[in-house]
Amino acid sequence: MAKDYTQLSKDELLKIVEKLESRKKYGLIWDEEKVKEQFEKDAENALPVLKEIKSKEIKDEYPSKPVNILIEGDNYHALSVLNFTHQGKIDVIYIDPPYNTGAKNWLYNNDFVDKDDEYRHSKWISFMAKRLQLAKNLLTDDGVLVCAIDENEHAHLLLLLESIFSSYERHSIVVVHNPKGVQGTNFSYTHEYAVFVIPKNKKVVQDKSLEESEMYISNLRNWGAESLRTDAKNCFYPIRVKHGKIIGFGNVVDEKNHPKSSNEKHSDEIWVWPIDEKLIERKWRYARQSVEEIINVLRVETNKKGVIQIFIAKNYGIYKTVWVDKKYDASEYGTKLLRQIIPNCEFDFPKSLFTVYDCIFPID
């Protein structure tokens, strides 16, 4: 039951205030603006609506494909409109907000926020909190939000996301977007972040295709604990090899059948069994009923003793939390690329096209 503070004396109220102020606080606390943001007041007093401009229509040569919509305007207004039309229907939201670096390029409530503004962090948090809440309302149950940010507001953003998206996972991906680095007093920054906000315990980021140099190659034959033939009977069968290539798979054999070696010659074929160097019968890592699905990532190799072995080279894998690749270079694949398309473009620090692509397209 809520306490009736109106019945307390001044001294009693002062003691409560002193106690509250003495408590340690955890979380993001900021000095919110006393007046509402102009865009927020606009959305309350005159509901924004979408007006189609035919001259800017996005045309597709394949009419059967989904319709694409480009909304031009302040993001608060756009998010407000979408909350009426698309609430709970958006799968992925990618945002690239002002980084609040202190440069005079971010306008909040009709004023530029520069590095000398004592409340620049509070203003940024107020700005973001309203928009993140509106964005959250748009997401489906398994929808994902991705936010680009750098070191200036990274820590504040994480606490803000923890507050608004409390039932979500938050993953900060380091993207090396400027290999040359930005000169600093103590360190030269080469990276920024892509913060993924994902519903807990849900697999939504699909595995990535690996380059040859990234592939993890290992023996298809099991080893260590629970690797014996008796641990999984369906995993003991021959792999048929001819002229150094896998041509098929034999059937699971009766438990009384014991091959004499890991390589058995059958006519012009070699049958390879999951038997190790000590002639211990082990098992393949895939059962007979599923091994054919991975034949394209299996490799035949012959060791120094002339024994044929089967290896698996996975050509896909989970995304890592540090992205280092020349394709993420914002100068080469952001600024220069954009100027080729729009020669007189004055857009500051555009992302690499591939950074945005890799943030959005792996999400299922």
C-alpha positions, 0 to 999 in steps of 0.5 A: 500500500502506498504511503500517505506522505501528506500526513507526515511532518516536515522533519519526517519528510526530511529524514525520508529524503536524506535516506533516499539520497544516501542510497547507492544508485545503479542504472542510468540517471540523467537530467531530463529536459524540463520542456518537451522536445519540439518534435514530440509536441508536434506529434501530439498537437498535429498527428504526422501523416505520410504524404506520397510524392509521386516524383520520388516513387521507388519503382521496381521492374518486378511488380510482384515483389514487396513494395518499398517505402522511403519516409523522408522526415524527422525520425520522431515523426516517422516512428510516431506514424509507424506506431499507428500503422506497423506496431508489432510488425517490424522484423529488423530496425537499423538505426544510425543516430547522432554520435554526439562527438561534440562537433556542431552537427547535431540539432536538439530542440532547435539548438546545436549541441556542442562539446561545451554544452554541460548537458550534452549527454543528458540531451542525447539520452533524452533524445534517444530514450523517446525514439528507442521506446517508439522503435521497440513498439514496432518490433515483432516478438522476435524482432531485432534492433541494431544501433550504430554508435562509437565510444562517445555514447557507447556506455550510456547507450548500453545502460539505456538499452538495458532499461528499455529492452530489459528482456533482450540480449545486448551484443556490442560488435566491434567494427574496424571501419577506419584502419588508419585510425583517428588521432587521439591523445592516448589512443588512435581509434580504428573502430566503432560499434554495432549494438545488436538487441535480440530477444533472449534465448532466440536464434535470429542471427544466421551463420555466416559463410566462411572463406577458405582461410576461416574454415575449421578443419577437423577429423570426422572421426570422434575422439575423447569421451563418448567417442566409442562405437558402442556410444552410438551404433548408427555412427559406425559405417564405412565411407567409400572413397575412389581416386581420392574422392568420396563416392558414397556411404555404406550401411551401418554394420552388425555389432558383431562385424569388426573391420580389421583396419580403418582402410579396407580395399573393396575392388577399386574402392577404399572403405574408410572406417572410424577406427583410430591408430590403436585399432580402437573402434570409434564413431563418426560425428554424424549418423548414417542417416544425416551424413549425406547432407554434409558431403560437400564439406567433407575432405579426403586426406592421406597421412604420412603413413598412407592412411586415408582419413576423412575430415570435415571443413565447415564452410559456415560458422557463427558471427564473431564479435570483432569484424575486421575486413577491408570491406568495412572501410568507411572511406573506401566503401562509404564516402568514396562510393557515395560520392560516385553516386551523388557527386555533391553529397555533403553527408558526413561519415557514411557507413561502408555499404557492407557494414550495413549489409552484414548487420541486416541480412544475417537476421532471419 
